[in-house]
Structure formats: C-alpha cells, structure tokens
Amino acid sequence: MPSAALLALGPAVQSTHLASLPLIARGKVRDLYAVGSDRMLMVASDRLSAFDVVMKAPVPGKGRLLTQMALFWFDRLAAIAPNHLTGEAPESVVASGERAEVEGRSMLVRRLEPLPCEAVVRGYVAGSGWKEYTQRGTVCGIALPAGLTPTTPLAAPIFTPATKAAVGDHDENITFAQLEALIGAARAAELRATAIRLYEAARDVAATRGIVVADTKFEFGLDAAGRLTLMDEVLTPDSSRLWLADELRAGRIVALDKQPLRDWLDRIGVAGGAAQAALDLPDDVILGVHERYARACSMLCGEAA
C-alpha cells in the first residue's frame, strides 16, 4: 500500500493509450504518436529510468514537470538554435475525450532526421567523466588540468559527445574524432559550437535562479532543409545535473536531478543494462525524485507543475 504522502501526489501515468493517433514507439519516458506524416505528439509519462532500466514504479507528476521545464528552456534558447516545436496546442490533435491524458505533459513537434549521437556539455567533471578523469586525467580524450574535484568549475565548458543507445543499452562516450567519422567534420563542428552556446546561455539563466547546470545532454535532428534543430527534451533533471548554487559555494553537491537515485541503486548493487530486471522502488525513493524535480521546476520556472 503506497504511503499517504505518495498517494497525495495523485495517480501516476505509467503509459498513455491514445486511440485517436497511431503509436510510433514508447521510449524510456515518452510515448510517441504520429500526427500525419510530418509531426509527432510526444507525451511524457511518469516512467522513471536509471542505468538504462525503466523502473516498475512511476513518479506521479514527473511527466508534467519535465514538460514544463523543457518548454521553459525551448522558449529561452530559441534565439540560439531552432527547435522541433510546431507552436500548436498538443490537445488539438487528439480526440476530445483524450485531452486530459495529454494536457500539460505533451509537445506537438516536427518530425526530424535524428542525429545518431548525444551532445553532452560539461561545466564540471562528474559522473562517467569523473571516472575517466581519475583514471587518465581526460574526459572523452580531452586532457584536463590536474587537481580538479567534482566541485571545481572548468575554465570553459567542454563538449563530450556520446552514442545514442537503444532502450536497455548503455550510451557510450566517444571522442570528437569519432563523432566526425559518424556525422562528418562540418556537422560535428557545428554541433559542438551550438551545444556549447546553448549550455552557456542556460548556465547563465539558471545561475540567476540559484541553480548550477553542472552538465547536460542535448539531442539534435535535421529538418527538411538540413538545419540543425534542437529536439526531444532540454535541460531537465532527467538529462542534466542540476545543483543548488548555495550548497556548491559551501563545497557541497546537493542535486536536483536523478543522481541521488543512481547513487541509491549503486549502493544496493544494481548494475543496469538490458539484463537488469525492472525494479520496484520504496516510497521514500519515489518521493525523493518527485521533490527534487518539483523544486528544480519551481526554482527555474517560478512554479511546480
């Protein structure tokens, strides 16, 4: 029986079932529906993934929080890079009886040709980057100064691309040379420059709201004219490390993202990957995810969804 605190968050949306649109796919978090041949409806469920495993237990309200934050950032970063939003109301493309199911947790987007990589930008060395740095003094082959700590800001953000893995597989960090071989030298240079500009703009906005964007992952596609276009989600706690600025100034990392969940899973011995069975999570872990995401949303956007 869920705790009273968890029940108070309301019902969670594990998955959506829209009869009015063809289902394209279910990702780790989002359900994708076709809207004609040129658009998609992306609906953010309350599913929770970590270590490339979708947990059994959803987090009530998570999809709404992610959507609100993503829309916040798409709006503020539109001058730097075009994005996949059509500007149309998502509720306008579903049957009237299905509008409540998608309201507040969906985006109507243009179909793009996705680039087969993730554009990761780091302002701090954390996560897989920290592991590599402690072993070799590099991150994705980029040599960094000795003596860095996880709370030391880099002199300038670095671009560290990764492969884009299927559900159940691990993303893998790659070098810039490998990225050039994957998508071409000119496109790789454009991707790096655009991702760093986006990160720097978001970092500066978040800093005025008491949040440090330690790192983040962008995804891009190409539109019909071949333009590099920002897609999927952007700068949410699912795709970024977001830290409280006041705590960081005191030398402490207090995360408003998924890292505390990863740490908890690591402590109980969860390895992740395709062979890992989905897990039920204790109520306090689910509540912790919701509280961190809601706080990040409130600080960034002014209110929680």
Buried (B, 14 or more C-beta within 10 A) or exposed (E): EBEEEBEEBEEBBEEBEBEEBEBBEBBBBBBBBBBEEEBBBBBBBBBBBBBBBBBEBBBBBBBBBBBBBBBBBBEBBEEBBBBBBBEEEBBEBBEEEBBEBBBBBBBBBBBBEBBEBBBBBBBBBBBBBBEBBEEEEBBBBBEBEEEBEBBEBBEEBBBBBBBBBEEBEEBEBBBBEBBBEBBEEEBBEBBBEBBBBBBBBBBEBBEEEBBBBBBBBBBBBBBEEEEBBBBBBBBBBBBBBBBBBEBBEEEEBBBBBBBBBBEBBEEEEBEBEEEBEEBEBEBEBBBBBBBBBBBBBBBBBEEBB
